[in-house]
Amino acid sequence: MPSKKISILIFVLSLIVNGCKNDDEIVYSPKPKGYPRIFFPEKNYRSFDSLCPFRFDIPDYSAITNDKHNNAEPCWYNLNFPNFNATLHISYKEINNNVLDYIEDSHNFANRHQIKATGLDETVIMRDSAKVYGLLFDIAGNTASSVQFYVTDSSKHFLRGALYFNSVPNTDSLKIVVDYLRKDVLQLINTVAWKK
């Protein structure tokens, strides 16, 4: 019996001594949080022209479809980015002396995200030669929509867009994708042309 106690004591002491050893080669640390690797396709654009009174460029890696919601209007589209699980919802309205109402609605839609947002930046869009004017909203934080915009000619046409991801918003993992898709939104804005 005493030899069994001595064996246990030696075993416990050896564990303590080995556990207190200072070995610079072995460092245990928690595994960092990881995100899946994202592959970004090369940016190439094609013109999207429909029966609606506008046209613009869209990326080759996107697919555009008519909006199928019950209250959708004929010139409402979804620009889908399947590789990124994201959609740019695009809606068009013809202006009938109500451009200020549409502009106010666009500001309200962007401001709805202020609850979760850490910031809201507005960039003025002004392309006099094409009669394209508007605002680009960059909404920072864990918001449902990080990029929104509207453009108008102030007399007849009003086009609005909002980028949404089909996932729970997480700025840490989505920031790089938002920045990548923001360039596509800018390309769309910079190529909007109104049809007469």
NORTA-V22608 format. One record per residue. N is the residue number from 1. RES is the residue in one small letter. SS is DSSP state (alpha for helix, beta for strand, coil for the rest). PHI is phi in whole degrees, 0 to 359 (none if undefined). OMEGA is omega in radians with two decimals (999 if undefined). Layout:
n/res/ss/phi/omega
N/RES/SS/PHI/OMEGA
N/RES/SS/PHI/OMEGA
//
This chain:
n/res/ss/phi/omega
1/m/coil/none/3.12
2/p/alpha/297/3.14
3/s/alpha/291/3.09
4/k/alpha/292/3.11
5/k/alpha/295/3.13
6/i/alpha/295/3.12
7/s/alpha/297/3.12
8/i/alpha/294/3.13
9/l/alpha/297/3.11
10/i/alpha/296/3.13
11/f/alpha/297/-3.14
12/v/alpha/296/3.12
13/l/alpha/297/3.12
14/s/alpha/293/3.06
15/l/alpha/296/-3.14
16/i/alpha/296/-3.13
17/v/alpha/296/3.13
18/n/alpha/292/3.13
19/g/alpha/289/-3.14
20/c/coil/268/-3.11
21/k/coil/295/3.12
22/n/coil/263/-3.13
23/d/coil/247/-3.08
24/d/coil/291/-3.10
25/e/coil/283/-3.09
26/i/coil/254/3.09
27/v/coil/232/3.13
28/y/coil/260/3.10
29/s/coil/217/3.14
30/p/coil/295/3.12
31/k/coil/291/-3.14
32/p/coil/291/3.10
33/k/coil/292/-3.11
34/g/coil/243/3.10
35/y/coil/236/-3.13
36/p/coil/296/3.11
37/r/coil/288/-3.11
38/i/coil/248/3.09
39/f/coil/257/-3.12
40/f/coil/261/3.12
41/p/coil/290/3.08
42/e/coil/295/-3.10
43/k/coil/276/2.99
44/n/coil/229/-3.05
45/y/beta/237/3.04
46/r/beta/228/-3.12
47/s/beta/279/3.02
48/f/beta/253/-3.12
49/d/beta/228/-3.10
50/s/coil/234/3.07
51/l/coil/282/3.13
52/c/coil/282/-3.03
53/p/coil/279/3.10
54/f/beta/206/3.00
55/r/beta/212/3.13
56/f/beta/196/3.12
57/d/beta/268/3.06
58/i/beta/230/-3.14
59/p/beta/288/3.13
60/d/coil/298/-3.09
61/y/coil/273/3.10
62/s/coil/248/3.07
63/a/beta/227/-3.11
64/i/beta/253/-3.14
65/t/beta/224/3.03
66/n/beta/291/3.07
67/d/coil/291/-3.06
68/k/coil/258/3.13
69/h/coil/296/-3.08
70/n/coil/303/-3.08
71/n/coil/264/-3.14
72/a/coil/290/3.11
73/e/coil/259/-3.03
74/p/coil/303/-3.09
75/c/coil/257/3.03
76/w/coil/253/-3.06
77/y/beta/228/2.98
78/n/beta/242/3.06
79/l/beta/264/-3.03
80/n/beta/268/3.06
81/f/beta/242/-3.02
82/p/alpha/299/3.14
83/n/alpha/294/-3.06
84/f/alpha/243/3.13
85/n/coil/56/-3.08
86/a/beta/227/3.12
87/t/beta/219/2.99
88/l/beta/261/3.13
89/h/beta/275/-3.07
90/i/beta/241/3.11
91/s/beta/229/-3.13
92/y/beta/242/3.05
93/k/beta/226/3.01
94/e/beta/276/-3.10
95/i/coil/275/3.04
96/n/coil/230/-3.09
97/n/coil/58/-3.11
98/n/coil/228/-3.11
99/v/alpha/300/-3.14
100/l/alpha/294/3.07
101/d/alpha/296/3.14
102/y/alpha/294/3.10
103/i/alpha/296/3.11
104/e/alpha/297/3.08
105/d/alpha/301/-3.14
106/s/alpha/297/3.08
107/h/alpha/296/3.13
108/n/alpha/296/3.11
109/f/alpha/299/3.12
110/a/alpha/292/-3.10
111/n/alpha/289/3.09
112/r/alpha/299/-3.11
113/h/alpha/273/-3.11
114/q/alpha/298/-3.13
115/i/alpha/301/-3.12
116/k/coil/261/-3.02
117/a/beta/286/3.01
118/t/beta/257/3.11
119/g/beta/182/3.10
120/l/beta/220/3.11
121/d/beta/252/3.11
122/e/beta/244/3.09
123/t/beta/243/-3.14
124/v/beta/286/3.07
125/i/beta/251/-3.13
126/m/beta/214/3.07
127/r/beta/238/-3.06
128/d/alpha/303/-3.06
129/s/alpha/297/-3.14
130/a/alpha/258/-3.07
131/k/coil/55/3.12
132/v/beta/239/-3.11
133/y/beta/226/3.10
134/g/beta/171/-3.14
135/l/beta/221/2.99
136/l/beta/249/3.13
137/f/beta/255/3.00
138/d/beta/254/-3.05
139/i/beta/251/-3.10
140/a/beta/270/3.10
141/g/beta/110/-3.13
142/n/coil/278/-3.10
143/t/coil/255/3.13
144/a/coil/294/3.14
145/s/beta/231/-3.09
146/s/beta/261/-3.11
147/v/beta/225/3.05
148/q/beta/221/3.10
149/f/beta/204/2.88
150/y/beta/217/3.03
151/v/beta/224/-3.10
152/t/beta/206/2.97
153/d/coil/260/3.10
154/s/coil/74/-3.12
155/s/coil/231/-3.04
156/k/coil/226/-2.98
157/h/beta/242/3.06
158/f/beta/217/-3.11
159/l/beta/235/-3.12
160/r/beta/233/3.10
161/g/beta/219/3.10
162/a/beta/215/-3.13
163/l/beta/268/3.11
164/y/beta/233/3.02
165/f/beta/256/-3.14
166/n/coil/272/3.14
167/s/coil/204/3.09
168/v/coil/292/-3.10
169/p/coil/296/3.09
170/n/coil/214/-3.07
171/t/alpha/305/-3.09
172/d/alpha/301/-3.08
173/s/alpha/269/-3.05
174/l/alpha/264/-3.03
175/k/alpha/306/-3.10
176/i/alpha/294/3.11
177/v/alpha/287/3.09
178/v/alpha/301/3.13
179/d/alpha/298/3.14
180/y/alpha/293/-3.11
181/l/alpha/287/3.08
182/r/alpha/301/3.10
183/k/alpha/297/3.09
184/d/alpha/290/3.08
185/v/alpha/296/3.10
186/l/alpha/297/3.10
187/q/alpha/298/3.09
188/l/alpha/300/-3.13
189/i/alpha/299/-3.08
190/n/alpha/287/3.13
191/t/alpha/243/3.09
192/v/coil/300/3.05
193/a/beta/227/3.12
194/w/beta/275/3.04
195/k/coil/270/-3.10
196/k/coil/287/999
//
